[in-house]
Amino acid sequence: MIDIHTHSILYHDPAQRANPAFIKFMSPAELVALWDDLGIDRGVVLPIANHENDFVLQTTENVLDMAALYPDRIIPFCNIDPRQKGNSEKTDFMPLLQHYKKLGCKGVGEMSCNLWWDDPLVLNMLGHIEAAGLPMTFHIATRDHDAYGLVDEVGLPRLEKALGMFPKLNFLAHSQPFWAHISADVSEENWGGYPKGPVQEGRVVELMRRYDNLWGDMSAGSGLNAITRDPEFGYRFLEEFQDRLLFGTDVCAPGELYGNIVRTFRTMASEGNISQKVYDKVTHGNAVRLLGL
């Protein structure tokens, strides 16, 4: 299994980690130990570069140091903020992206700046990521429900605009506001959470059929809820989009959710609800192909 979405920080200050005001991401040693317990072979670690996330930020260099400690387990992504280097829509991010790519970074993300998808700063950044040939993991948000994430409206019109503008950029979609759109009954009231009940094919299905550069990051409770709230629909969804769905946990601090995600996918395969071929693609094959592993 390859985990497409995790968080971990290499700490050198135990007092900071113990401070309740700061995020409590696992250390790389704890992350690898968790993977061992869950039977996960490798995974992507996503730096925290956007100020909206928390008090503690994390450089790409920190993740590269972690990957150097566990080169056979940790797959590094780099991360940037569209406001970096002058807060200008003309900033050239290519030297930075090429530098990180040469150091082994396989993608960009988790992109979590709280700007509109079609903000000129964001569009400039997306163009450079596309030109660098790297995929991008993003968190999508509404200003009403989230303090971080690229901002859209119900119906995801601004995400669709970006998908059309950058057809060679592979977008790895994540978060509650994205996955709530798997059903057509999504609303202003529920798109920031975990809607329940039967699924009527919604915008996620429509967009994935229309844009082959849109991939599904199935991590966290949002991805899990999308395919389990209506199991029969979930099985069909996995079958239809088996070539562009990616297993993940969104590991942050220790918790039971990660094991539940792993068990859900394994049970679907063992009980014959999805084929072994679909399971293999979603849990590792697609990541190998997308990231060139």
C-alpha positions in Angstrom: 0.0 0.0 0.0 1.1 3.6 -0.8 -0.4 6.3 1.4 -0.9 9.4 -0.9 -1.5 11.9 2.0 0.3 12.1 5.3 1.8 14.8 7.6 4.8 14.5 9.9 7.4 16.9 11.2 11.0 16.3 12.2 11.1 18.0 15.6 14.2 19.1 17.5 12.3 20.9 20.3 10.2 18.6 22.6 8.8 21.6 24.5 7.3 23.0 21.3 5.7 19.6 20.5 4.2 19.5 23.9 2.7 22.9 23.7 -1.1 22.6 23.2 -1.2 25.8 21.0 0.7 23.9 18.2 -0.2 21.2 15.8 0.7 17.7 17.0 2.0 15.9 13.8 3.7 12.6 14.3 7.5 12.4 14.1 8.9 10.4 11.1 9.7 7.5 13.4 6.1 7.4 14.7 4.8 7.7 11.2 6.9 4.8 9.9 5.9 2.7 13.0 2.2 3.4 12.3 2.7 2.3 8.6 4.3 -0.9 9.9 1.3 -1.5 12.1 -1.2 -0.9 9.3 0.7 -2.7 6.6 1.5 0.4 4.5 4.7 0.2 2.6 5.4 3.8 1.6 3.7 7.2 1.7 3.8 10.8 0.7 4.6 13.5 3.3 3.2 16.9 2.6 4.9 20.0 3.9 2.9 22.8 5.6 3.8 26.0 3.8 0.6 28.1 4.0 0.2 30.4 6.9 -3.5 29.6 7.2 -2.8 26.1 8.5 -1.4 26.7 11.9 1.2 28.5 14.0 3.8 26.0 13.0 4.9 25.9 9.4 7.1 23.3 7.8 9.6 23.7 5.0 10.2 21.3 2.1 13.7 20.9 3.5 12.3 19.4 6.7 10.4 16.8 4.6 13.5 16.1 2.5 15.5 15.5 5.7 12.8 13.0 6.8 13.0 11.3 3.4 16.8 11.0 3.8 16.2 9.2 7.1 13.7 6.8 5.6 14.5 6.8 1.8 12.6 3.6 1.2 9.4 4.7 3.0 8.9 8.5 2.7 8.1 10.1 -0.6 8.7 13.8 -0.4 6.4 16.5 -1.8 7.4 20.2 -1.9 5.2 23.1 -1.1 5.0 26.7 -2.0 2.7 29.7 -1.3 1.5 31.8 -4.3 2.3 34.9 -2.2 5.9 34.0 -1.8 8.7 36.1 -3.3 7.0 39.4 -3.6 3.3 38.6 -3.5 3.1 39.1 -7.2 1.2 37.4 -10.0 4.5 37.6 -12.0 6.7 35.6 -9.6 8.7 32.9 -11.3 8.4 29.8 -9.3 10.2 27.6 -11.9 13.7 27.7 -10.4 12.3 26.6 -7.0 10.2 23.8 -8.4 13.0 22.5 -10.6 15.3 22.6 -7.6 12.9 20.5 -5.5 12.2 18.2 -8.3 16.0 17.4 -8.7 16.1 16.7 -4.9 13.5 14.0 -5.3 10.1 15.8 -4.7 7.4 14.0 -6.6 4.6 16.6 -6.3 3.4 19.8 -4.7 1.1 20.2 -1.7 -0.9 20.2 0.4 -1.9 23.5 -1.2 -3.9 25.2 1.5 -3.7 28.9 1.0 -7.0 30.7 1.6 -7.3 32.4 -1.7 -9.9 32.0 -4.5 -9.0 29.4 -7.1 -9.0 32.1 -9.8 -7.0 34.7 -7.9 -4.2 35.8 -10.2 -1.6 34.7 -7.7 -3.0 31.2 -7.7 -3.3 31.0 -11.4 0.3 32.1 -11.8 1.4 29.4 -9.3 -0.7 26.7 -11.1 0.9 27.6 -14.4 4.3 27.0 -13.0 3.4 23.7 -11.3 1.9 22.5 -14.6 5.1 23.5 -16.5 7.3 21.7 -13.9 5.4 18.5 -14.6 4.4 17.9 -11.0 1.0 16.9 -9.6 -0.6 19.0 -6.9 -2.6 17.9 -3.8 -5.0 20.6 -2.7 -7.4 21.3 0.2 -10.5 23.0 -0.9 -12.5 25.3 1.4 -15.2 27.8 2.0 -14.4 30.8 4.1 -17.5 29.9 6.2 -16.3 26.4 7.1 -12.5 26.4 6.9 -9.7 28.7 7.8 -7.4 27.1 5.2 -7.8 25.8 1.6 -8.3 27.2 -1.9 -11.7 28.8 -1.8 -14.6 28.0 -4.1 -18.4 28.1 -4.1 -21.0 25.4 -3.9 -20.9 23.7 -7.3 -17.1 24.1 -7.5 -17.2 26.5 -10.5 -13.7 28.0 -9.8 -12.1 24.5 -9.5 -13.6 23.7 -12.8 -12.1 26.8 -14.3 -8.7 25.8 -13.1 -9.1 22.3 -14.4 -9.8 23.7 -17.9 -7.0 26.3 -17.8 -4.3 23.8 -16.8 -5.1 20.5 -18.6 -1.6 19.0 -18.1 -1.6 19.6 -14.4 -2.9 16.6 -12.4 -5.0 17.9 -9.5 -5.3 15.6 -6.5 -8.6 16.6 -4.8 -9.0 16.4 -1.1 -11.2 17.8 1.8 -14.8 17.9 3.0 -16.0 20.6 0.6 -14.7 18.6 -2.4 -16.0 15.2 -1.4 -19.4 16.5 -0.2 -19.9 17.2 -3.9 -20.0 13.5 -4.7 -23.8 13.9 -4.3 -26.1 16.3 -6.1 -27.8 17.2 -2.8 -24.8 19.1 -1.5 -25.7 22.5 0.0 -24.3 25.5 1.7 -25.3 23.9 5.0 -23.5 20.6 4.5 -20.6 21.0 2.1 -18.1 21.8 4.9 -18.9 18.5 6.7 -19.6 14.9 6.2 -23.1 14.5 4.6 -24.8 11.2 5.1 -27.4 9.2 3.1 -27.9 7.9 -0.4 -25.8 9.5 -3.2 -27.3 11.1 -6.2 -24.4 11.6 -8.7 -23.0 15.0 -8.1 -20.3 17.4 -9.3 -17.4 15.2 -8.3 -18.7 12.5 -10.7 -19.4 15.1 -13.4 -16.0 16.7 -13.1 -14.1 13.5 -13.1 -15.9 12.3 -16.2 -15.2 15.7 -17.9 -11.5 16.3 -16.9 -9.0 13.5 -16.9 -6.6 15.7 -15.0 -8.8 15.5 -11.9 -7.7 12.7 -9.4 -9.4 11.7 -6.2 -7.3 11.8 -3.0 -9.4 9.3 -0.9 -7.7 10.2 2.4 -9.2 11.3 5.7 -12.8 11.1 6.9 -14.0 13.1 3.9 -12.7 10.5 1.3 -13.9 7.6 3.5 -17.3 9.1 3.9 -17.7 9.7 0.2 -17.5 6.0 -0.6 -19.2 4.5 2.5 -22.2 6.8 2.9 -23.9 4.8 0.1 -21.9 1.6 -0.3 -23.4 0.4 -3.5 -22.6 3.8 -5.1 -19.2 3.7 -3.6 -18.3 0.4 -5.2 -19.5 1.7 -8.6 -17.5 4.9 -8.1 -14.3 3.0 -7.4 -14.9 0.8 -10.4 -15.6 3.7 -12.8 -12.6 5.9 -11.7 -10.2 3.1 -10.8 -7.4 4.7 -12.8 -7.6 8.1 -11.0 -8.3 7.3 -7.3 -5.6 7.2 -4.6 -5.7 5.6 -1.2 -4.6 7.8 1.7 -5.0 8.3 5.4 -4.2 12.0 6.1 -2.1 10.9 9.1 -1.6 13.8 11.5 -1.7 12.9 15.2 -2.3 9.3 16.5 -5.9 8.1 16.1 -8.2 5.2 15.1 -9.4 6.8 11.9 -6.3 5.6 9.9 -6.8 2.0 10.8 -10.5 2.3 9.9 -9.6 3.6 6.4 -7.2 0.8 5.8 -9.7 -1.9 7.0 -12.4 -0.4 4.8 -10.4 -0.8 1.6 -9.2 -4.3 2.5 -12.7 -5.4 3.5 -14.2 -4.2 0.2 -11.7 -6.3 -1.7 -11.8 -9.4 0.6 -15.7 -9.5 0.4 -15.6 -9.1 -3.4 -17.3 -5.7 -3.5 -14.4 -4.4 -5.6 -12.1 -6.5 -7.7 -8.5 -7.2 -6.8 -7.5 -5.2 -9.9 -9.4 -2.1 -8.6 -7.9 -2.6 -5.1 -4.4 -2.8 -6.4 -4.8 0.3 -8.6 -6.3 2.4 -5.9 -4.0 1.3 -3.0 -0.7 1.5 -4.9 -0.7 1.1 -8.7 -2.0 4.6 -9.5 0.4 6.2 -7.2 3.3 4.3 -8.8 2.2 5.5 -12.2 1.4 9.1 -11.3 4.6 9.7 -9.2 6.9 7.7 -11.4 8.0 5.4 -8.5 
